Amino acid sequence: MKFVPRLFVDDMLGAGVEIEISKAHCHYLFNVLRLEKGESFLAFDGKNGEWRIEIIEASKKHGVGKCATQTRAQDTLPNLTLYFAPIKGHRNDAIIEKATELGAAHIVPIITEHTIVRKTNTEKMRQIVIEAAQQCERLCVPQIHEPISLEQLLANLDKNQTIIFADEAGEGHFDAHSLANASESIGLLVGPEGGFSSSEREMIRDCKQAIATSFGKRILRADTATYAGLTLIQALWGDWKKQT
């Protein structure tokens, strides 16, 4: 089966629409993959589904493509938000990548008392989610938000959102009953590697929309807890469940 490149574009796609191919995409398509005029690639813009783009102009630094046929209609993902305390190095990048693959619609860095990494590169995060969305065949890219404090999150929480709080203290149990009364929006809240402070845990527990949940008797690292939580939410509430 011939490999067909798949790219996220900022242009609005639609039948017969012509788009300018960015310099970065020109390099990838024409210099790396050696595609030529008349050949095609797949593109999505996050709103109008996926399209086969026919290359009508091609050079090393300039290209034009035309929307030939729509290959997939736009879908709607569950309104799932990841709230996470950033951690060091490549494991933080992996959290963002895997959250994209696991269907998070929003990714929000949270600053807590024990958060070590307090500055985030949102542009780098956006590039990671774009590349992950291209690879996993999502039709939209998660929205990357600026970091906020835990206090800000709880004070401004959408009243229609249920928060699944990954409680490292081992209290609470995650199953289908945990989500029985969940709203149409769910957020997974995962703390830093040092865990939430006792005052933070109390503050979260005082939030009526938060459900304290344990992911088993073993203590999970922050990134592992993120993957486990997103997987369980998708299986019991999200689009994995809807496929069964």
Secondary structure, DSSP 8 states (H G I E B T S, - for coil): -----EEE-SS---TT-EEEE-HHHHIIIIIIS---TT-EEEEE-SSS-EEEEEEEEE-SS-EEEEEEEEEE------EEEEEE---SHHHHHHHHHHHHHTT-SEEEEEE-TT-S-----HHHHHHHHHHHHHHHT-SS--EE---EEHHHHHHT--TTEEEEEE-TT--S--SGGGGTT--SEEEEEE--TT---HHHHHHHHT-TTEEEE---SS---HHHHHHHHHHHHHHHTSHHHHH-
